[in-house]
């Protein structure tokens, strides 16, 4: 699946699938927090651990989103 098709499918699922929409929102929230953490000059141990945890959660959500996209593609 090319990037243009993936983006089109993401937009469609965001509009039509509440589960996908929730995952996309959570992914965006994690991205925002990671951006905040990356701008810290001297992150604490807790902040570094939070960054690692968020990266793992973000990746898991991305996997779920791709799974939903592949499922949709196979049905349609």
QUIZIJO-V420653 format. One record per residue. N is the residue number from 1. RES is the residue in one small letter. SS is DSSP state (@ for helix, = for strand, . for the rest). D_FIRST is the distance of its C-alpha to the first C-alpha in Angstrom with 2 decimals. Layout:
n=N res=RES ss=SS d_first=D_FIRST
n=N res=RES ss=SS d_first=D_FIRST
This chain:
n=1 res=x ss=. d_first=0.00
n=2 res=x ss=. d_first=3.80
n=3 res=x ss=@ d_first=6.71
n=4 res=x ss=@ d_first=8.35
n=5 res=x ss=@ d_first=6.29
n=6 res=x ss=@ d_first=6.43
n=7 res=x ss=@ d_first=10.01
n=8 res=x ss=@ d_first=10.80
n=9 res=x ss=@ d_first=10.02
n=10 res=x ss=@ d_first=12.01
n=11 res=x ss=@ d_first=14.74
n=12 res=x ss=@ d_first=15.01
n=13 res=x ss=@ d_first=15.39
n=14 res=x ss=@ d_first=17.79
n=15 res=x ss=@ d_first=19.85
n=16 res=x ss=@ d_first=19.88
n=17 res=x ss=. d_first=19.74
n=18 res=x ss=@ d_first=22.63
n=19 res=x ss=@ d_first=21.46
n=20 res=x ss=@ d_first=18.13
n=21 res=x ss=@ d_first=20.24
n=22 res=x ss=@ d_first=22.70
n=23 res=x ss=@ d_first=20.25
n=24 res=x ss=@ d_first=18.81
n=25 res=x ss=@ d_first=22.47
n=26 res=x ss=@ d_first=23.51
n=27 res=x ss=@ d_first=20.76
n=28 res=x ss=@ d_first=22.06
n=29 res=x ss=@ d_first=25.61
n=30 res=x ss=@ d_first=25.02
n=31 res=x ss=@ d_first=23.54
n=32 res=x ss=@ d_first=26.68
n=33 res=x ss=@ d_first=29.00
n=34 res=x ss=@ d_first=27.52
n=35 res=x ss=@ d_first=28.09
n=36 res=x ss=@ d_first=31.65
n=37 res=x ss=@ d_first=32.28
n=38 res=x ss=@ d_first=31.07
n=39 res=x ss=. d_first=33.71
n=40 res=x ss=. d_first=36.56
n=41 res=x ss=. d_first=39.00
n=42 res=x ss=. d_first=40.43
n=43 res=x ss=. d_first=38.37
n=44 res=x ss=. d_first=40.36
n=45 res=x ss=@ d_first=39.55
n=46 res=x ss=@ d_first=38.45
n=47 res=x ss=@ d_first=36.05
n=48 res=x ss=@ d_first=34.59
n=49 res=x ss=@ d_first=34.21
n=50 res=x ss=@ d_first=32.65
n=51 res=x ss=@ d_first=30.08
n=52 res=x ss=@ d_first=29.16
n=53 res=x ss=@ d_first=29.08
n=54 res=x ss=@ d_first=26.90
n=55 res=x ss=@ d_first=24.36
n=56 res=x ss=@ d_first=24.21
n=57 res=x ss=@ d_first=24.02
n=58 res=x ss=@ d_first=21.29
n=59 res=x ss=@ d_first=19.15
n=60 res=x ss=@ d_first=20.02
n=61 res=x ss=@ d_first=19.03
n=62 res=x ss=@ d_first=15.62
n=63 res=x ss=@ d_first=15.21
n=64 res=x ss=@ d_first=16.52
n=65 res=x ss=@ d_first=14.20
n=66 res=x ss=@ d_first=11.05
n=67 res=x ss=@ d_first=13.09
n=68 res=x ss=@ d_first=13.83
n=69 res=x ss=@ d_first=10.34
n=70 res=x ss=@ d_first=9.59
n=71 res=x ss=@ d_first=13.06
n=72 res=x ss=@ d_first=12.65
n=73 res=x ss=@ d_first=9.75
n=74 res=x ss=@ d_first=12.07
n=75 res=x ss=@ d_first=15.01
n=76 res=x ss=. d_first=13.95
